[in-house]
Amino acid sequence: MMSDHRTAVRQHASADVAPELFDQSTEDDA
């Protein structure tokens, strides 16, 4: 489930923000 959410967030952020920044946010949220 986490993998799915991470992929979706990364794809959505890829265009909006850097995936690296989101990666950190996802880890913090998880």
TIMI-2910 file (N, C-alpha, C, CB; in pm, 1 decimal, decimal comma, always signed):
<rs>
+----------+----------+----------+----------+----------+----------+----------+----------+----------+----------+----------+----------+------+
!      n_x !      n_y !      n_z !     ca_x !     ca_y !     ca_z !      c_x !      c_y !      c_z !     cb_x !     cb_y !     cb_z ! resn !
+----------+----------+----------+----------+----------+----------+----------+----------+----------+----------+----------+----------+------+
!    +85,5 !   -121,0 !     +0,0 !     +0,0 !     +0,0 !     +0,0 !    +88,5 !   +125,2 !     +0,0 !    -96,5 !     +1,0 !   +124,8 !  Met !
!   +192,0 !   +121,2 !    +80,8 !   +281,9 !   +237,4 !    +88,4 !   +345,6 !   +263,9 !    -48,3 !   +392,2 !   +214,6 !   +195,9 !  Met !
!   +386,6 !   +155,9 !   -112,9 !   +452,8 !   +169,9 !   -243,8 !   +358,7 !   +242,4 !   -340,9 !   +493,9 !    +29,6 !   -301,2 !  Ser !
!   +233,0 !   +201,7 !   -339,3 !   +135,4 !   +264,2 !   -429,7 !   +122,4 !   +413,1 !   -401,1 !     -1,9 !   +196,0 !   -416,5 !  Asp !
!   +108,6 !   +445,3 !   -275,7 !    +91,7 !   +586,5 !   -237,4 !   +216,2 !   +666,3 !   -275,5 !    +63,9 !   +599,4 !    -84,7 !  His !
!   +330,8 !   +607,4 !   -250,8 !   +456,4 !   +677,2 !   -280,2 !   +466,3 !   +705,0 !   -430,3 !   +578,7 !   +593,7 !   -232,0 !  Arg !
!   +430,2 !   +606,7 !   -509,9 !   +438,9 !   +622,8 !   -655,7 !   +342,1 !   +731,8 !   -702,3 !   +408,0 !   +488,4 !   -727,9 !  Thr !
!   +222,1 !   +729,2 !   -649,8 !   +121,3 !   +828,2 !   -689,6 !   +167,3 !   +968,2 !   -651,3 !    -15,5 !   +796,9 !   -624,0 !  Ala !
!   +218,3 !   +981,4 !   -531,8 !   +264,4 !  +1113,1 !   -485,2 !   +381,7 !  +1159,6 !   -570,5 !   +305,2 !  +1108,0 !   -335,1 !  Val !
!   +470,5 !  +1069,2 !   -599,8 !   +589,7 !  +1106,4 !   -677,8 !   +547,2 !  +1153,8 !   -817,0 !   +688,9 !   +985,9 !   -689,0 !  Arg !
!   +455,3 !  +1083,9 !   -877,7 !   +410,6 !  +1121,3 !  -1012,6 !   +343,0 !  +1258,4 !  -1008,5 !   +313,1 !  +1014,1 !  -1070,5 !  Gln !
!   +262,3 !  +1280,0 !   -908,6 !   +188,8 !  +1406,7 !   -897,0 !   +284,2 !  +1522,0 !   -865,9 !    +80,5 !  +1396,5 !   -787,4 !  His !
!   +385,0 !  +1492,8 !   -786,1 !   +480,6 !  +1597,3 !   -746,1 !   +586,6 !  +1616,2 !   -853,3 !   +547,3 !  +1561,9 !   -611,4 !  Ala !
!   +613,8 !  +1513,1 !   -926,9 !   +717,9 !  +1519,8 !  -1031,1 !   +700,0 !  +1646,7 !  -1115,1 !   +713,0 !  +1393,3 !  -1122,6 !  Ser !
!   +576,9 !  +1677,4 !  -1149,2 !   +551,5 !  +1793,9 !  -1234,6 !   +542,6 !  +1921,0 !  -1149,8 !   +421,2 !  +1774,4 !  -1316,2 !  Ala !
!   +492,1 !  +1907,3 !  -1028,5 !   +474,8 !  +2024,4 !   -941,4 !   +604,4 !  +2057,8 !   -866,9 !   +360,9 !  +1999,4 !   -840,4 !  Asp !
!   +654,3 !  +1960,0 !   -794,3 !   +775,9 !  +1982,7 !   -714,8 !   +875,1 !  +1868,5 !   -737,2 !   +741,3 !  +1995,7 !   -563,6 !  Val !
!   +995,6 !  +1887,9 !   -688,0 !  +1097,5 !  +1783,6 !   -704,6 !  +1058,1 !  +1657,4 !   -626,9 !  +1236,2 !  +1835,0 !   -657,1 !  Ala !
!  +1077,4 !  +1542,1 !   -685,1 !  +1043,2 !  +1414,5 !   -619,5 !  +1125,3 !  +1394,7 !   -492,8 !  +1065,9 !  +1296,2 !   -715,9 !  Pro !
!  +1242,9 !  +1452,5 !   -489,7 !  +1329,2 !  +1438,1 !   -371,1 !  +1261,1 !  +1500,5 !   -249,1 !  +1468,2 !  +1504,6 !   -395,3 !  Glu !
!  +1202,2 !  +1618,3 !   -269,2 !  +1136,1 !  +1686,9 !   -157,6 !  +1017,8 !  +1603,8 !   -108,4 !  +1088,9 !  +1828,7 !   -200,1 !  Leu !
!   +943,5 !  +1549,8 !   -201,7 !   +826,8 !  +1469,6 !   -164,8 !   +869,4 !  +1341,3 !    -95,7 !   +742,2 !  +1437,4 !   -288,2 !  Phe !
!   +983,0 !  +1287,1 !   -140,8 !  +1033,8 !  +1163,7 !    -80,4 !  +1048,3 !  +1181,9 !    +70,3 !  +1169,6 !  +1123,2 !   -143,5 !  Asp !
!  +1101,4 !  +1294,7 !   +109,6 !  +1122,0 !  +1322,4 !   +252,4 !   +986,6 !  +1335,7 !   +321,7 !  +1206,7 !  +1451,9 !   +272,7 !  Gln !
!   +895,7 !  +1406,0 !   +259,3 !   +763,4 !  +1428,2 !   +318,2 !   +692,3 !  +1293,9 !   +338,1 !   +678,1 !  +1522,5 !   +228,3 !  Ser !
!   +705,8 !  +1207,6 !   +239,9 !   +640,3 !  +1076,0 !   +248,2 !   +698,3 !   +996,5 !   +363,5 !   +656,3 !   +997,5 !   +115,9 !  Thr !
!   +828,4 !   +999,1 !   +376,8 !   +893,5 !   +923,0 !   +484,8 !   +849,6 !   +977,4 !   +620,8 !  +1048,9 !   +929,6 !   +471,5 !  Glu !
!   +836,8 !  +1107,9 !   +630,0 !   +796,6 !  +1169,9 !   +756,2 !   +651,4 !  +1131,7 !   +789,1 !   +812,3 !  +1324,7 !   +748,7 !  Asp !
!   +568,0 !  +1133,2 !   +687,5 !   +427,3 !  +1100,7 !   +706,4 !   +411,8 !   +954,2 !   +746,4 !   +347,3 !  +1130,4 !   +578,3 !  Asp !
!   +493,6 !   +870,0 !   +684,3 !   +487,2 !   +726,2 !   +711,8 !   +546,3 !   +697,9 !   +848,6 !   +561,6 !   +645,2 !   +602,9 !  Ala !
+----------+----------+----------+----------+----------+----------+----------+----------+----------+----------+----------+----------+------+
</rs>
